[in-house]
């Protein structure tokens, strides 16, 4: 079968396009896309659509029309992530590839999950299947940056988010809430909430703003609400405690669990953030959108514990005085977009 790097990259790019269709629906699993190619023609394609349901390889093979099914055993399968080799919610995809006698598999990158990591590739190679690994590897890792961060660094992928005035204030000096971003941007923020597993705020933000921390515009998927309340000072009448979605209260007083409400006790003698990271790893929470106030945001920045920052600036709003914005360090701009009066700048942390 004819194959070269250029055509491999072409089909792997299609795998990536398909994989991204699963965004927000497959976590804690990774997003994966797959195509089946015979003589430079795609005869099947699929992606992991929903957590707990068929993986990309299964959907790809199932998509092949009856008239082309006899070609499966003469085709090359492209898949953006190493086929799994273990029984999880579904059977191993490596076994499915072997069953269908697919002679060649091209993989974007290895799976860092300890139950897979090289085992799927090894199983295929041991069956005499030709395996190529590393096509568009950087891009394949990037779309699953949350999954890779979680499994290689044993912590969630962390996104900082705040809105600020044109003169860099995130709030006023009064208890009155300052509305900064516009309606279109607020809708976008809810989309961000849907894409992440959890949202985190501190005690002051929870108390003063009384946020719902939910997704109100993009289907029904809701993030896990997390709040840092060391001394359990927050009123149980806050929206955070309405039990309409899963909520975790990190504190130094007690461990307790109710329906959709968990009190997770931290050690007062240890640093906060390392404990928080261990807790999220234990709870299988792969990403956090930090929407706290300046104190909470700056704590993550100063601890060098963040991956992305999304800063919304209302270009037409200024106030005389107020709460200053957090100060990013070791950051580079990767995207800048104007949405109405709001400038949305995305940063990535520079690893030094």
KEKEPA-697640 format. One record per residue (C-alpha): residue in three letters; x, y, z. Coordinates in steps of 0.25 Angstrom, whole numbers, plus 5000, padded with zeros to 4 digits. Each point is the difference from the previous one (the first is absolute). Example, Ala and Ser with C-alpha at 12.3 -4.5 7.8 and 13.67 -1.06 7.14 Angstrom:
2
ALA504949825031 SER500650144998 
REM end
This chain:
352
UNK500050005000 UNK500550144996 UNK500350095012 UNK500950125003 UNK500250115010 UNK499250104993 UNK498749914998 UNK500249955014 UNK499950145005 UNK498850034992 UNK499249885006 UNK500550035014 UNK499550144998 UNK498749954997 UNK500149915013 UNK500250135008 UNK498850074993 UNK499149885004 UNK500649995014 UNK499650145003 UNK498649974998 UNK500049935013 UNK500450125008 UNK499350025013 UNK499349864999 UNK501149905002 UNK500850045013 UNK500649945007 UNK500349924988 UNK500950074989 UNK499450054987 UNK500449904989 UNK499750004985 UNK500349884990 UNK499949984985 UNK500149874991 UNK500750024987 UNK500149914988 UNK500850044988 UNK500050145004 UNK498550015002 UNK499350015013 UNK499049895002 UNK499750025015 UNK500150105011 UNK499650035014 UNK500350065013 UNK499849985015 UNK498650075001 UNK499649975015 UNK500749965013 UNK499649855002 UNK499649974986 UNK500849954987 UNK501450054998 UNK500550064987 UNK500549874994 UNK498749935002 UNK499250124994 UNK500950004988 UNK499949864997 UNK498550005002 UNK499950114990 UNK500549924989 UNK498949974990 UNK499649864997 UNK500650014986 UNK501350045005 UNK500149905012 UNK500949904993 UNK501050114998 UNK500250025015 UNK501149895001 UNK500850074988 UNK499950145006 UNK500850095009 UNK499450055013 UNK500450145005 UNK499850045014 UNK500450125008 UNK500349935013 UNK500549865003 UNK498949895000 UNK499749965014 UNK500449865004 UNK499249985013 UNK498549985004 UNK499450135005 UNK498650054997 UNK500249934986 UNK500849884995 UNK501550034995 UNK500050064986 UNK501449934997 UNK499249875001 UNK499050064990 UNK501150044990 UNK500649865001 UNK498649934998 UNK499850084987 UNK501449964995 UNK500450154997 UNK501449994995 UNK500550145003 UNK499750105011 UNK500550145001 UNK500050075013 UNK500150145004 UNK500649985014 UNK500149905011 UNK499050005011 UNK500650055014 UNK498949925008 UNK500749895008 UNK499049904996 UNK500450024985 UNK501350084998 UNK500749914989 UNK499249875003 UNK499050034989 UNK501250024990 UNK500749885005 UNK498749914999 UNK499950044985 UNK501549984997 UNK499949865006 UNK498949974990 UNK500950044988 UNK499350134998 UNK500850114994 UNK500050125010 UNK500550144998 UNK500050105011 UNK500250155001 UNK499250064989 UNK499650145004 UNK500449965014 UNK500150145005 UNK498650034995 UNK499449875005 UNK500550035014 UNK499650145000 UNK498549974998 UNK500149915012 UNK500850095008 UNK499149985012 UNK500149854999 UNK501550004998 UNK500250105012 UNK499249925009 UNK500749874997 UNK501450054999 UNK500050115011 UNK499049945009 UNK499250135001 UNK498950064992 UNK500250104988 UNK499850145006 UNK499450114993 UNK499950145007 UNK498950094995 UNK499650155004 UNK499450124995 UNK500650145001 UNK499750144997 UNK500950084990 UNK500850055011 UNK500249865006 UNK499149995012 UNK499149875002 UNK499150065010 UNK499650135008 UNK500450035014 UNK498649995005 UNK499249875002 UNK499250034987 UNK500349914989 UNK500650064988 UNK499549954987 UNK501150004990 UNK499849914988 UNK498950014989 UNK498949904997 UNK500749934989 UNK501249985008 UNK499249955012 UNK499449894991 UNK501449964995 UNK500449995015 UNK498949905002 UNK500549924988 UNK501450005007 UNK499349945012 UNK499449894993 UNK501349964994 UNK500749995014 UNK499749905011 UNK500050105011 UNK500050145004 UNK500750065012 UNK499850125009 UNK500450055013 UNK499250045012 UNK499950154997 UNK499549984986 UNK499049905005 UNK499550095011 UNK500050134993 UNK499649964986 UNK499149885003 UNK500349944987 UNK499249884995 UNK501349954992 UNK499149924990 UNK499949994985 UNK498650064996 UNK500250014985 UNK500749874995 UNK499249875001 UNK499949945014 UNK501449965004 UNK500450075013 UNK501450025006 UNK500349965014 UNK499950125009 UNK501250015009 UNK500250115011 UNK501250025010 UNK499350035013 UNK501149965011 UNK499250045012 UNK498649974994 UNK499550145001 UNK499150004988 UNK498550015002 UNK499349874996 UNK499050094993 UNK500950044989 UNK499749954986 UNK501349915001 UNK499249915010 UNK498749984992 UNK500549854997 UNK499550024986 UNK501449954995 UNK501249945006 UNK500750095010 UNK501349985008 UNK500450095012 UNK501549995003 UNK500150035015 UNK500949985013 UNK498849955009 UNK499349884995 UNK499849894990 UNK498549984997 UNK499249964988 UNK498650034996 UNK499249994987 UNK500850084990 UNK500850075011 UNK501349955005 UNK500950065012 UNK501449964997 UNK500950035012 UNK501450054998 UNK501250015009 UNK500250145007 UNK501549975001 UNK500249974985 UNK500050104989 UNK498750024993 UNK500249984985 UNK500849875001 UNK498949945008 UNK499050054991 UNK500749944988 UNK500149865007 UNK498650015004 UNK499650024985 UNK500849894995 UNK499449915010 UNK498650044996 UNK500449994985 UNK499750144997 UNK500950034988 UNK499850154998 UNK499650135008 UNK499550134995 UNK500550105011 UNK499050115001 UNK500450055014 UNK500350145004 UNK501450065000 UNK500549935012 UNK499749864995 UNK500550034986 UNK501350065004 UNK500249885010 UNK500049914987 UNK500950104992 UNK501050015011 UNK500149855003 UNK500249994985 UNK498849905000 UNK499350044987 UNK499949964985 UNK499250104993 UNK499450145004 UNK498850074993 UNK499950145003 UNK498850084996 UNK500250154999 UNK498850104998 UNK500750104991 UNK499050115003 UNK499849995015 UNK500950075010 UNK499850025015 UNK500750105009 UNK500549905010 UNK499849855004 UNK500649865001 UNK501249994991 UNK500149884990 UNK500949895002 UNK501450014995 UNK500449894990 UNK501449955000 UNK500749914990 UNK498950014990 UNK499950014985 UNK498850054992 UNK499549894991 UNK498750064995 UNK499250145000 UNK498650024996 UNK499050125000 UNK498649965004 UNK499250135001 UNK500750095009 UNK500749895007 UNK501549964996 UNK500249855004 UNK501549975001 UNK500449855002 UNK501449985006 UNK500849875002 UNK501049985011 UNK501550014996 UNK500749885006 UNK501350045005 
REM end
